[in-house]
Amino acid sequence: MPQADKHALPTHKPGSIEGTTLECGDDASRRHALQTAFDYRGDVTLDLQDGSHLLGFVYLYNEPGDEVQLFVPQGKDSVPQTVPASRVRQVRFTGEDPAFGKSWDDWTTKAEKERQKEMDRLAREAADRGHL
Amino acid sequence: MILHEKLGRPGSVDISIRICSLSASHMPVPISQAWTVASYVLGQKLRGNKRYPLVLMLEPLFRCNLACAGCGKIQYPDHVLSKRLTPEQCWSAADECGAPMVSIPGGEPLIHPEIDKIVEGLVARKKYVYLCTNALLLKRKLDLFKPTKFLTFSVHMDGLEPEHDAAVCRDGTYKIAVEAIREAVQRGFRVTTNTTLFEGTDPSRVRLFFDEMMKLGVEGMMLSPGYSYQKAPDQEHFLGRERTKKLFSQILANRKRSWKFNLSPNFLEFLQGNVDYECTPWGNPTYNIFGWQKPCYLLQDGYVPTFKQLIEETVWENYGHRSGNEKCRDCMVHCGYEASSVDDTFGSVPGFARTVKAAMAYGT
Protein backbone atom coordinates (compact mmCIF):
# COMPACT_ATOMS: atom_id res chain seq x y z
CA MET A 1 0.00 0.00 0.00
CA PRO A 2 1.42 3.43 -0.85
CA GLN A 3 2.60 5.25 2.25
CA ALA A 4 0.31 8.21 1.63
CA ASP A 5 -2.77 6.02 1.50
CA LYS A 6 -1.77 4.21 4.62
CA HIS A 7 -1.48 7.47 6.50
CA ALA A 8 -4.90 8.61 5.39
CA LEU A 9 -6.64 5.72 7.07
CA PRO A 10 -8.61 6.78 10.13
CA THR A 11 -7.65 3.87 12.34
CA HIS A 12 -8.44 4.81 15.89
CA LYS A 13 -7.30 2.16 18.31
CA PRO A 14 -8.64 2.18 21.85
CA GLY A 15 -5.76 3.00 24.18
CA SER A 16 -3.79 4.80 21.51
CA ILE A 17 -4.18 8.27 20.09
CA GLU A 18 -3.77 6.82 16.61
CA GLY A 19 -6.67 7.93 14.45
CA THR A 20 -7.58 10.88 16.65
CA THR A 21 -7.45 14.62 15.90
CA LEU A 22 -6.42 17.57 18.05
CA GLU A 23 -7.61 21.04 17.15
CA CYS A 24 -5.41 24.11 17.45
CA GLY A 25 -8.03 26.70 18.31
CA ASP A 26 -5.75 28.89 20.41
CA ASP A 27 -2.12 29.04 21.52
CA ALA A 28 -2.63 26.67 24.46
CA SER A 29 -4.42 24.01 22.45
CA ARG A 30 -1.86 24.39 19.66
CA ARG A 31 1.01 23.86 22.10
CA HIS A 32 -0.77 20.80 23.52
CA ALA A 33 -1.49 19.35 20.10
CA LEU A 34 2.05 19.84 18.85
CA GLN A 35 3.63 18.58 22.05
CA THR A 36 1.46 15.48 21.74
CA ALA A 37 2.57 15.12 18.13
CA PHE A 38 6.20 15.38 19.27
CA ASP A 39 5.61 12.60 21.80
CA TYR A 40 3.82 10.40 19.28
CA ARG A 41 5.98 7.67 17.74
CA GLY A 42 4.12 7.50 14.44
CA ASP A 43 3.50 9.94 11.61
CA VAL A 44 0.97 12.72 11.87
CA THR A 45 -0.83 14.91 9.37
CA LEU A 46 -0.67 18.64 10.04
CA ASP A 47 -3.63 20.46 8.51
CA LEU A 48 -2.47 23.99 7.82
CA GLN A 49 -4.38 27.28 7.85
CA ASP A 50 -4.18 27.63 4.07
CA GLY A 51 -5.94 24.30 3.55
CA SER A 52 -2.82 22.34 2.69
CA HIS A 53 -1.55 19.29 4.60
CA LEU A 54 1.84 18.08 5.71
CA LEU A 55 2.40 14.46 6.58
CA GLY A 56 5.43 13.27 8.50
CA PHE A 57 7.16 12.39 11.73
CA VAL A 58 7.47 15.30 14.17
CA TYR A 59 10.93 15.06 15.69
CA LEU A 60 11.24 18.53 17.10
CA TYR A 61 8.95 20.98 18.76
CA ASN A 62 11.19 23.14 20.90
CA GLU A 63 10.31 25.90 23.28
CA PRO A 64 9.21 28.57 22.72
CA GLY A 65 7.34 26.37 20.31
CA ASP A 66 7.25 28.58 17.28
CA GLU A 67 8.41 25.91 14.84
CA VAL A 68 7.71 22.26 14.16
CA GLN A 69 10.26 20.07 12.42
CA LEU A 70 9.27 16.90 10.64
CA PHE A 71 10.75 14.16 8.54
CA VAL A 72 8.47 14.04 5.53
CA PRO A 73 8.43 10.72 3.61
CA GLN A 74 9.70 10.93 0.04
CA GLY A 75 9.77 7.57 -1.62
CA LYS A 76 11.68 5.23 0.64
CA ASP A 77 13.52 8.10 2.31
CA SER A 78 12.32 11.17 4.15
CA VAL A 79 13.51 14.75 4.25
CA PRO A 80 13.46 17.34 7.03
CA GLN A 81 10.95 20.15 6.75
CA THR A 82 10.09 23.03 9.07
CA VAL A 83 6.70 24.65 9.47
CA PRO A 84 5.75 27.62 11.68
CA ALA A 85 3.55 26.40 14.53
CA SER A 86 1.13 29.25 13.95
CA ARG A 87 0.25 27.80 10.54
CA VAL A 88 -1.06 24.55 12.06
CA ARG A 89 -4.86 24.34 12.24
CA GLN A 90 -5.15 20.79 13.52
CA VAL A 91 -3.09 17.68 14.09
CA ARG A 92 -4.34 14.30 12.93
CA PHE A 93 -2.62 11.20 14.25
CA THR A 94 -2.89 9.38 10.97
CA GLY A 95 0.21 7.19 11.00
CA GLU A 96 0.31 3.84 12.69
CA ASP A 97 1.39 4.06 16.33
CA PRO A 98 4.50 1.86 16.29
CA ALA A 99 4.71 1.83 20.08
CA PHE A 100 1.18 0.65 20.67
CA GLY A 101 0.95 -2.87 22.05
CA LYS A 102 4.74 -3.26 21.96
CA SER A 103 5.56 -2.96 25.63
CA TRP A 104 7.31 -5.66 27.60
CA ASP A 105 4.09 -6.31 29.50
CA ASP A 106 2.18 -6.65 26.24
CA TRP A 107 4.72 -9.21 25.14
CA THR A 108 4.71 -11.27 28.31
CA THR A 109 0.94 -11.44 28.49
CA LYS A 110 0.68 -12.93 25.02
CA ALA A 111 0.13 -16.65 24.70
CA GLU A 112 3.25 -18.67 23.89
CA LYS A 113 1.88 -19.66 20.50
CA GLU A 114 1.20 -16.04 19.59
CA ARG A 115 4.69 -15.00 20.71
CA GLN A 116 6.29 -17.73 18.62
CA LYS A 117 4.30 -16.64 15.60
CA GLU A 118 5.40 -13.05 16.07
CA MET A 119 9.04 -14.06 16.61
CA ASP A 120 8.97 -16.02 13.37
CA ARG A 121 7.38 -13.16 11.46
CA LEU A 122 9.90 -10.60 12.72
CA ALA A 123 12.84 -12.88 11.99
CA ARG A 124 11.48 -13.46 8.50
CA GLU A 125 11.13 -9.72 7.92
CA ALA A 126 14.70 -9.08 9.05
CA ALA A 127 15.93 -11.89 6.81
CA ASP A 128 13.98 -10.49 3.86
CA ARG A 129 15.78 -7.17 4.31
CA GLY A 130 19.09 -9.02 4.31
CA HIS A 131 19.71 -8.14 7.93
CA LEU A 132 20.23 -11.65 9.24
CA MET B 1 8.97 14.98 25.68
CA ILE B 2 9.49 11.37 24.88
CA LEU B 3 10.89 8.85 27.23
CA HIS B 4 12.33 5.89 25.45
CA GLU B 5 10.98 3.66 28.16
CA LYS B 6 7.46 4.95 28.00
CA LEU B 7 6.21 1.62 26.80
CA GLY B 8 9.30 -0.27 27.68
CA ARG B 9 10.21 -3.26 29.66
CA PRO B 10 9.46 -2.93 33.35
CA GLY B 11 12.52 -1.83 35.20
CA SER B 12 14.48 -0.81 32.21
CA VAL B 13 14.62 1.95 29.71
CA ASP B 14 14.21 -0.29 26.76
CA ILE B 15 15.94 -3.17 25.23
CA SER B 16 17.58 -1.48 22.31
CA ILE B 17 19.18 0.97 24.63
CA ARG B 18 20.44 -1.90 26.67
CA ILE B 19 21.76 -3.62 23.63
CA CYS B 20 23.57 -0.69 22.41
CA SER B 21 24.38 1.81 24.95
CA LEU B 22 26.77 0.60 27.54
CA SER B 23 29.51 3.07 27.37
CA ALA B 24 33.08 2.66 26.81
CA SER B 25 35.17 3.36 29.81
CA HIS B 26 37.72 2.18 30.95
CA MET B 27 39.48 -0.82 32.35
CA PRO B 28 40.69 -3.42 31.76
CA VAL B 29 41.82 -1.67 28.66
CA PRO B 30 45.10 -1.14 26.85
CA ILE B 31 47.43 1.23 28.66
CA SER B 32 47.29 3.57 25.70
CA GLN B 33 43.53 3.89 26.10
CA ALA B 34 43.76 4.44 29.83
CA TRP B 35 46.44 7.07 29.20
CA THR B 36 44.39 8.77 26.49
CA VAL B 37 41.34 8.98 28.72
CA ALA B 38 43.29 10.07 31.79
CA SER B 39 45.19 12.80 29.95
CA TYR B 40 41.99 13.97 28.26
CA VAL B 41 40.09 14.26 31.55
CA LEU B 42 43.02 15.93 33.31
CA GLY B 43 43.32 18.35 30.41
CA GLN B 44 39.66 19.28 30.76
CA LYS B 45 40.12 19.73 34.50
CA LEU B 46 43.18 21.93 34.05
CA ARG B 47 41.28 24.09 31.59
CA GLY B 48 38.49 24.43 34.13
CA ASN B 49 36.02 22.85 31.75
CA LYS B 50 33.18 21.68 33.96
CA ARG B 51 31.10 20.03 31.26
CA TYR B 52 33.08 17.85 28.92
CA PRO B 53 32.07 14.74 26.98
CA LEU B 54 33.70 11.41 27.72
CA VAL B 55 31.95 9.04 25.32
CA LEU B 56 30.10 10.08 22.19
CA MET B 57 27.00 7.94 21.74
CA LEU B 58 26.75 7.79 17.98
CA GLU B 59 23.55 6.25 16.64
CA PRO B 60 23.96 5.89 12.88
CA LEU B 61 20.54 4.26 12.46
CA PHE B 62 17.56 3.00 14.42
CA ARG B 63 16.81 -0.07 12.31
CA CYS B 64 17.50 -3.35 14.06
CA ASN B 65 17.38 -7.01 13.13
CA LEU B 66 15.82 -7.84 16.46
CA ALA B 67 12.48 -6.50 17.62
CA CYS B 68 12.73 -6.68 21.36
CA ALA B 69 9.51 -5.98 23.20
CA GLY B 70 9.47 -2.50 24.62
CA CYS B 71 12.32 -1.23 22.53
CA GLY B 72 11.79 2.49 21.95
CA LYS B 73 14.53 2.78 19.37
CA ILE B 74 12.63 0.82 16.78
CA GLN B 75 9.28 2.43 17.48
CA TYR B 76 9.36 4.79 14.54
CA PRO B 77 7.70 4.92 11.13
CA ASP B 78 9.46 2.90 8.47
CA HIS B 79 10.81 5.96 6.66
CA VAL B 80 12.58 7.03 9.87
CA LEU B 81 13.95 3.53 10.45
CA SER B 82 15.33 3.64 6.94
CA LYS B 83 17.36 6.79 7.57
CA ARG B 84 21.11 6.50 8.09
CA LEU B 85 23.82 8.88 9.17
CA THR B 86 26.49 9.12 6.50
CA PRO B 87 30.11 8.36 7.41
CA GLU B 88 30.87 12.06 6.98
CA GLN B 89 28.13 13.00 9.46
CA CYS B 90 29.51 10.47 11.93
CA TRP B 91 33.07 11.75 11.65
CA SER B 92 31.92 15.34 11.85
CA ALA B 93 30.01 14.59 15.08
CA ALA B 94 33.11 12.93 16.54
CA ASP B 95 35.27 15.90 15.59
CA GLU B 96 32.77 18.39 16.92
CA CYS B 97 32.32 16.59 20.21
CA GLY B 98 35.95 15.72 20.82
CA ALA B 99 35.33 12.83 23.22
CA PRO B 100 38.16 10.29 23.23
CA MET B 101 35.75 7.36 23.01
CA VAL B 102 32.87 6.68 20.66
CA SER B 103 30.17 4.15 21.38
CA ILE B 104 28.15 3.10 18.35
CA PRO B 105 24.76 1.80 19.34
CA GLY B 106 21.60 1.96 17.28
CA GLY B 107 19.56 0.07 16.03
CA GLU B 108 22.00 -2.59 15.00
CA PRO B 109 25.09 -0.82 13.62
CA LEU B 110 26.22 -3.82 11.59
CA ILE B 111 23.15 -3.33 9.38
CA HIS B 112 24.54 0.03 8.27
CA PRO B 113 25.99 -0.55 4.79
CA GLU B 114 28.93 1.75 5.51
CA ILE B 115 29.68 0.77 9.09
CA ASP B 116 33.18 -0.35 8.16
CA LYS B 117 33.88 3.05 6.63
CA ILE B 118 32.44 4.83 9.67
CA VAL B 119 34.65 2.80 12.01
CA GLU B 120 37.69 3.25 9.79
CA GLY B 121 37.30 7.02 9.87
CA LEU B 122 36.87 7.09 13.63
CA VAL B 123 39.88 4.86 14.14
CA ALA B 124 41.89 7.14 11.84
CA ARG B 125 40.98 9.91 14.29
CA LYS B 126 42.38 7.72 17.08
CA LYS B 127 39.01 7.39 18.76
CA TYR B 128 38.48 4.31 20.90
CA VAL B 129 35.41 2.84 19.26
CA TYR B 130 32.95 0.51 20.98
CA LEU B 131 30.72 -1.02 18.34
CA CYS B 132 27.66 -2.26 20.23
CA THR B 133 26.05 -5.22 18.55
CA ASN B 134 23.66 -8.05 19.15
CA ALA B 135 26.21 -10.11 17.16
CA LEU B 136 23.68 -11.68 14.82
CA LEU B 137 25.70 -10.37 11.88
CA LEU B 138 29.09 -10.19 13.56
CA LYS B 139 30.60 -13.41 12.31
CA ARG B 140 29.55 -12.65 8.76
CA LYS B 141 30.87 -9.08 8.87
CA LEU B 142 34.13 -9.59 10.74
CA ASP B 143 36.09 -9.48 7.50
CA LEU B 144 35.08 -5.84 7.09
CA PHE B 145 37.18 -4.88 10.10
CA LYS B 146 40.80 -5.10 11.15
CA PRO B 147 41.79 -5.87 14.71
CA THR B 148 43.14 -2.77 16.41
CA LYS B 149 43.34 -1.45 19.93
CA PHE B 150 40.98 1.31 18.81
CA LEU B 151 38.08 -1.04 18.03
CA THR B 152 36.08 -3.15 20.48
CA PHE B 153 32.98 -5.16 19.73
CA SER B 154 30.64 -4.71 22.67
CA VAL B 155 28.25 -7.62 22.45
CA HIS B 156 24.85 -7.42 24.04
CA MET B 157 24.38 -10.36 26.38
CA ASP B 158 21.62 -10.19 28.94
CA GLY B 159 22.42 -13.36 30.79
CA LEU B 160 22.67 -17.06 30.21
CA GLU B 161 20.86 -18.57 27.26
CA PRO B 162 17.29 -18.67 28.62
CA GLU B 163 17.46 -15.17 30.09
CA HIS B 164 19.13 -13.65 27.03
CA ASP B 165 16.84 -15.24 24.45
CA ALA B 166 13.81 -14.23 26.48
CA ALA B 167 15.07 -10.65 26.82
CA VAL B 168 15.60 -10.21 23.10
CA CYS B 169 12.44 -12.10 22.18
CA ARG B 170 14.13 -14.54 19.82
CA ASP B 171 15.30 -18.06 20.44
CA GLY B 172 18.78 -18.98 19.31
CA THR B 173 20.24 -15.50 19.70
CA TYR B 174 22.52 -16.43 22.61
CA LYS B 175 24.12 -19.29 20.70
CA ILE B 176 24.79 -17.11 17.67
CA ALA B 177 26.30 -14.37 19.84
CA VAL B 178 28.54 -16.81 21.69
CA GLU B 179 29.80 -18.25 18.42
CA ALA B 180 30.52 -14.75 17.10
CA ILE B 181 32.33 -13.76 20.28
CA ARG B 182 34.54 -16.85 20.02
CA GLU B 183 35.36 -16.07 16.41
CA ALA B 184 36.10 -12.40 17.08
CA VAL B 185 38.32 -13.21 20.06
CA GLN B 186 40.12 -15.89 18.08
CA ARG B 187 40.79 -13.41 15.29
CA GLY B 188 42.36 -10.93 17.66
CA PHE B 189 39.57 -8.41 18.11
CA ARG B 190 38.87 -6.72 21.39
CA VAL B 191 35.50 -7.98 22.66
CA THR B 192 33.45 -7.00 25.68
CA THR B 193 29.94 -7.85 26.72
CA ASN B 194 27.27 -5.42 27.82
CA THR B 195 24.46 -6.42 30.12
CA THR B 196 21.54 -4.61 31.65
CA LEU B 197 19.79 -5.98 34.70
CA PHE B 198 16.17 -5.74 35.76
CA GLU B 199 13.88 -6.32 38.66
CA GLY B 200 13.54 -10.04 39.15
CA THR B 201 17.13 -10.80 38.14
CA ASP B 202 18.53 -13.78 40.00
CA PRO B 203 21.98 -12.75 41.32
CA SER B 204 23.25 -16.34 41.34
CA ARG B 205 22.40 -16.70 37.63
CA VAL B 206 24.24 -13.47 36.87
CA ARG B 207 27.32 -14.80 38.64
CA LEU B 208 27.19 -17.96 36.53
CA PHE B 209 26.79 -15.77 33.48
CA PHE B 210 29.95 -13.84 34.41
CA ASP B 211 31.84 -17.14 34.60
CA GLU B 212 30.62 -18.13 31.16
CA MET B 213 31.55 -14.81 29.58
CA MET B 214 35.04 -14.83 31.04
CA LYS B 215 35.52 -18.37 29.72
CA LEU B 216 34.83 -17.01 26.24
CA GLY B 217 37.87 -14.80 26.59
CA VAL B 218 36.21 -11.42 26.53
CA GLU B 219 38.29 -8.49 27.67
CA GLY B 220 35.75 -7.35 30.23
CA MET B 221 32.07 -7.05 31.03
CA MET B 222 29.93 -3.94 31.16
CA LEU B 223 26.94 -3.75 33.45
CA SER B 224 24.13 -1.34 34.06
CA PRO B 225 20.75 -1.32 35.73
CA GLY B 226 17.77 -0.60 33.55
CA TYR B 227 16.32 2.86 33.60
CA SER B 228 13.65 3.43 36.22
CA TYR B 229 10.99 6.04 35.96
CA GLN B 230 8.96 7.04 38.99
CA LYS B 231 5.73 7.60 37.08
CA ALA B 232 5.83 4.35 35.18
CA PRO B 233 2.54 2.53 35.41
CA ASP B 234 3.93 -0.74 36.67
CA GLN B 235 6.02 0.19 39.69
CA GLU B 236 6.30 -3.30 41.10
CA HIS B 237 8.59 -4.32 38.26
CA PHE B 238 10.84 -1.32 38.41
CA LEU B 239 14.32 -1.35 39.87
CA GLY B 240 14.31 1.69 42.10
CA ARG B 241 17.58 2.98 43.53
CA GLU B 242 17.44 0.93 46.69
CA ARG B 243 16.61 -2.27 44.86
CA THR B 244 19.34 -1.55 42.35
CA LYS B 245 21.89 -1.20 45.11
CA LYS B 246 20.70 -4.39 46.77
CA LEU B 247 20.80 -6.37 43.53
CA PHE B 248 24.29 -5.23 42.57
CA SER B 249 25.57 -5.81 46.10
CA GLN B 250 24.33 -9.38 45.91
CA ILE B 251 25.81 -9.93 42.47
CA LEU B 252 29.18 -8.45 43.30
CA ALA B 253 29.58 -9.86 46.82
CA ASN B 254 32.63 -12.12 47.15
CA ARG B 255 33.39 -11.50 43.53
CA LYS B 256 35.73 -13.80 41.74
CA ARG B 257 39.14 -12.55 40.68
CA SER B 258 38.50 -14.02 37.26
CA TRP B 259 35.74 -11.50 36.55
CA LYS B 260 36.90 -8.47 34.62
CA PHE B 261 34.71 -5.43 34.26
CA ASN B 262 35.06 -2.90 31.51
CA LEU B 263 33.76 -0.15 33.73
CA SER B 264 35.09 2.45 36.05
CA PRO B 265 35.56 0.71 39.43
CA ASN B 266 33.86 3.65 41.11
CA PHE B 267 30.77 3.07 38.99
CA LEU B 268 30.54 -0.45 40.39
CA GLU B 269 30.84 1.04 43.87
CA PHE B 270 28.09 3.49 43.00
CA LEU B 271 25.78 0.71 41.85
CA GLN B 272 26.17 -0.98 45.22
CA GLY B 273 25.46 2.21 47.11
CA ASN B 274 28.99 2.52 48.49
CA VAL B 275 29.42 5.97 46.99
CA ASP B 276 26.92 8.52 45.76
CA TYR B 277 27.20 10.61 42.63
CA GLU B 278 25.11 13.16 40.82
CA CYS B 279 24.35 12.54 37.17
CA THR B 280 26.69 13.80 34.44
CA PRO B 281 24.29 13.84 31.49
CA TRP B 282 26.72 15.68 29.22
CA GLY B 283 29.30 12.92 29.75
CA ASN B 284 27.79 10.69 27.08
CA PRO B 285 26.25 13.05 24.51
CA THR B 286 24.10 11.42 21.85
CA TYR B 287 24.07 12.19 18.16
CA ASN B 288 21.66 10.59 15.72
CA ILE B 289 19.58 11.30 12.62
CA PHE B 290 17.64 13.99 14.50
CA GLY B 291 20.73 15.87 15.74
CA TRP B 292 22.25 16.24 19.22
CA GLN B 293 19.79 14.85 21.72
CA LYS B 294 18.81 16.89 24.77
CA PRO B 295 19.66 16.22 27.54
CA CYS B 296 21.03 12.68 27.51
CA TYR B 297 20.93 9.27 25.95
CA LEU B 298 17.75 8.28 27.77
CA LEU B 299 15.52 11.33 27.60
CA GLN B 300 14.39 13.09 24.47
CA ASP B 301 13.62 16.67 25.31
CA GLY B 302 14.49 17.81 21.83
CA TYR B 303 17.43 18.16 19.48
CA VAL B 304 19.91 20.83 18.50
CA PRO B 305 22.07 20.97 15.39
CA THR B 306 25.44 21.50 17.11
CA PHE B 307 27.28 20.06 20.08
CA LYS B 308 28.03 23.60 21.25
CA GLN B 309 24.33 24.33 21.43
CA LEU B 310 23.74 21.11 23.33
CA ILE B 311 26.23 22.10 25.99
CA GLU B 312 25.28 25.78 26.13
CA GLU B 313 21.52 25.68 25.69
CA THR B 314 20.51 22.68 27.75
CA VAL B 315 19.32 23.66 31.22
CA TRP B 316 21.40 21.01 32.95
CA GLU B 317 20.13 21.95 36.39
CA ASN B 318 16.79 20.40 35.40
CA TYR B 319 18.32 16.94 35.25
CA GLY B 320 19.92 14.47 37.62
CA HIS B 321 18.94 12.57 40.70
CA ARG B 322 18.89 15.62 42.95
CA SER B 323 17.24 17.97 40.48
CA GLY B 324 13.72 17.00 41.48
CA ASN B 325 13.03 15.85 37.93
CA GLU B 326 10.90 12.77 38.39
CA LYS B 327 12.35 11.20 35.26
CA CYS B 328 15.79 11.26 36.82
CA ARG B 329 14.87 10.31 40.36
CA ASP B 330 15.54 6.57 40.19
CA CYS B 331 18.04 6.53 37.35
CA MET B 332 21.43 4.94 38.04
CA VAL B 333 22.28 4.18 34.46
CA HIS B 334 25.86 4.11 33.22
CA CYS B 335 25.41 6.87 30.64
CA GLY B 336 24.74 9.35 33.41
CA TYR B 337 26.84 8.04 36.23
CA GLU B 338 29.87 6.38 34.78
CA ALA B 339 31.14 9.71 33.59
CA SER B 340 30.52 11.00 37.11
CA SER B 341 32.67 8.26 38.54
CA VAL B 342 35.47 8.98 36.07
CA ASP B 343 35.24 12.67 36.89
CA ASP B 344 35.52 11.74 40.57
CA THR B 345 38.69 9.79 39.87
CA PHE B 346 40.45 12.81 38.49
CA GLY B 347 38.66 15.46 40.50
CA SER B 348 40.27 15.02 43.87
CA VAL B 349 42.84 13.03 45.80
CA PRO B 350 40.11 11.16 47.75
CA GLY B 351 38.41 10.37 44.44
CA PHE B 352 41.61 8.99 43.01
CA ALA B 353 42.24 6.99 46.18
CA ARG B 354 38.72 5.56 45.97
CA THR B 355 39.39 4.50 42.40
CA VAL B 356 42.65 2.78 43.24
CA LYS B 357 41.05 0.95 46.15
CA ALA B 358 38.06 -0.13 44.08
CA ALA B 359 40.25 -1.11 41.13
CA MET B 360 42.23 -3.42 43.35
CA ALA B 361 39.04 -4.92 44.73
CA TYR B 362 37.53 -5.53 41.28
CA GLY B 363 40.70 -6.46 39.51
CA THR B 364 39.97 -3.78 36.94
Interface residues (C-beta under 8 A of the other chain):
Chain A: Q3 Q35 F38 D39 R41 G42 D43 F57 Y59 L60 Y61 N62 F71 P73 K76 D77 S78 G95 E96 P98 A99 F100 K102 S103 W104 D105 D106 W107 T108 R115 M119 L122 A123 A126 R129 H131 L132
Chain B: M1 I2 K6 L7 G8 R9 P10 S12 I15 R63 N65 L66 A67 A69 G70 C71 G72 I74 Q75 Y76 P77 D78 H79 V80 S82 K83 E108 I111 L136 L137 C169 R170 D171 D234 F290 G291 G302 Y303
